Amino acid sequence: MPTIWTDESAVTSETERNKLRSELDGIIANIYEITEEEFIYILSTFPQVKDIQKELTLNEFRKIREEIGNETEESQLWLAKIEQKENKEIELKSTLRFCLRENKEKREIEHSALKSIAAFLNSEGGELFIGVDDNGAILGLENDYSIFKGQDKKDKFLNYFDNIFETAFGNQYQKFISMQFPVVKGKTICVVKVEKSSDEVWLNDKYNSKGGGQQFFIRRQGSTAELKGKESSEYIKKHWL
């Protein structure tokens, strides 16, 4: 029997209509497995849509993704790794450069991530998760993305990472890393997979906030340690020579 439309069955409130629109857009975007970055870009291409409606739509998208989350087999595998917390092969970082405490970008945050990469290169390899805090809470990359202007935040994030990696280590070590951007609990994170380097890797002295030249790091059971002098020389001999 066809539905009989009446004033009582129809949604006439503008607020309710906007909510329904946002829910429908969020559902469709999730059905097509659009990433959050792609969805933000798509919304930006509709200048006639008010910002408040775009924000409502994005919130619905995130809510739906977390509810259905997205919990694909792949994201479950990533989540299982994250739940291990930090260990010899896993390091968790809330951001790459953005300081959550001071609400601004800081070089010291960047230095911390680079130290972890250096340590993995000089040990047995590992994975650096960016967008995940020390307790395993999924934060996503929005804080780091807020630093960049324009629409393609992921591309800018990658270019920025390439630049600081080159400054820190040199491009000859790029072959030992790869990057992925999985969606976990409805949020996009970055995973930097690091292989063991074929020779020792030193962090450029430009990143040594204390001065004193290049730095040499290794990975311990759940943290990064700097080796100096005789200690670093003996480690290098045993590890590579």
N, C-alpha and C positions, 0 to 999 in steps of 0.2 A: 504494500500500500504506500503510495507516495507521501512524503512528508508535507504536512500543511504548514506553511510558514505564517507565523503570526508575530505581532509585536512582542509577545511573551517569549517565543522561541528564538527570535533573532537577537543578535548582539548589536545593540544600537549605541552603547556607550563608547566614546572614542578611546578611552583608556583601555577598556576590555578588547576593543578591536585591535589596538596596537599590540597588546599582549598576545593575542592570537596570532597576529602576523609574525611576531618575533619567535613564537614557539614553532610555527610552521617552517619558517626560514631555518631555524636551528635544527629541526628534524631532518629537513631535506639536505642540509649541509653535512650532517652526520651520516645519512644514508649513502651519500656520494664519497664519504671518507675524506672530506676536505680538511686539511690541517687548519689549526687556529690562525697561523700566519697567512695562509691563503684566504681564509674567510675575512680576516681583518682587511686585507687588500681589496677583496670583492666589495665589502661594505664601503670602502673609501671611494669607489668608482661611482657612487650614487650621491652626487652633491645635493640633490633635491631632498634627500632623506635627512631629517634632523639628527643631530649628534645624539640626543637623548634616546631616540629610537634605535640608532645603531648600537648604543651601549646596552640597551635592553635586549636587543637581538643577540649580541655577543655573549651576554650573561646567560641567556637561555641556551645558546650553543654549548657553552661550558658546562652548564648544569646537566644537559642531556648527555653530553659526552661522558661526564663523570658517572652518571647513573647507568648508562649502557656500557661505559668506559671501556666502551673502549677496551674492555678487558679481553683483548684478542690474545691468542696464544703467544704472540711475540711480546706484547706488553707485559704479559704475566711472567715471561722469562726475565725481562728487564727488572721487573718488580722483585722477583726472587733474588736477583743479585743485590739490589739495593737493600733488601731486608737483611742481608748478611752484615751490613754496616761496613765500616772501614777495616780492611785487612791488608795482607801483603800484596794483593792484586787489585784492590778497589780503593779509590779515594773519592770522597764526596765533597763538592763545593757548591755553595749556594749560588754564586755568581762567578763570572770570569773577571769582571772589572768593577762592577757597581757595589759600593759599600752600603749595606742595608742599615747599619747603625747610624751613619752620617747622611744617608740618602743622597749620595753623589758618587761619581766614579773616582777610584783611587788606585794609584799605581801599586800600592802594597798588596791589594787584593789580587791583582794580575800576577804579581811576583809569586804569590803563594801557589797559584795554579801552575805556573811554569816550573817551580821547584818540584812539584809532584811529577810532572812530565819528565824532568831530568832524572829524577830518582828511578822511575820506571825504565827509562832508557838504559840506565847504568846498572839495573838489577835484572830481573827476569821478565820485565814487561808488566802490563796491567791496564786498568781502565779508569779513566778520570770521568766522573759524572758531574756535569755542570747543570745547575738548576735543581739540586737536591741538597738539603742541609744535613748536618752531621747526624741528626736523629733519623734520617731517612724520609723526611717529609718532602713531598714533591712540590717545588716552588715554580718550576718552569723557567723560561728564559725572558719573561717580560721585563724584569728589572734591567737586564743587560740590553735588551732591545730598545728600552727607553732612551738609551744613550744616542742611538742612531736616528738620523733624519731620513725622511723618505719612506717608501712603501715596502721594499724588499728587505726586511730586517734580517732574514736568514742569510741572504747573500752578503750583506754588510758585516754581519757577525763573522762569517767565514773569511772574508777579506781581512778583517781586523785580526782574526786569529793568525792567519798566514803571515801578516806583517810582524806581529809580536814574536811569533815563532822564529822567523828569519832573524830578527834582531837578537833574540835570546840565544839561538843555537847555530843558525846558518841553514840554508836550504838543503844542504847535503843530508840532513837527518829527516827530511820530510818523508822519505820512503819507509820510515819505521812507524808512521802514524796513519790512522784513518779515522774518519769522523762520521757519526750517524746522529740522526735527530728523531728518535722514537717518541711516540705519544704514550705517556703513562699517566693513568688517572686523569685523562682529559687535558694534560698539559705537555707541551713539547719540551724535552730536555736535550742536552747535547752529551754524547758519549765519545770521548777521545780514546781510541784503542791504541795502545803503545806497545811496540815490540822491543825486545832486547836489542840494543845497538851493537854493531860489529866492533866498535871501539869506544873509548871513554868519551863522555859528553860533558862539557863544562858550560855552566850558565854565564853568559856574557856579563862583564863587570858593570855594564850600564844598569843592570838590575840589582846590583849589590848595594842596598841602601846604607850599609855600614861602611862601605868603602873596602879597599883591600884586594881588589882584583876579582878574577873569575872564581866561581864557586862550584864545588863538586858534591852531588847529592846521591844518596842511595835509598832504597826502600827497605824499611824494617818490617816487623810483623803487622803493624797497623799505622805507621807514621813514616815521615821523611826525616832523614838525618844528614847533616853536612859533615863530610870528612875533610880534614886538613892535613897538610904536611906529610909526615911519614905514614900516617894512617891511610890517607888516600893513595899514596904510592904503592903500599903493600896490597891494598884492595885491587888496584888496577892490574898489578902483576898476576895476582891469583885469579882474577875474573876473566882476563883476556889473553894474557901472555902464556 
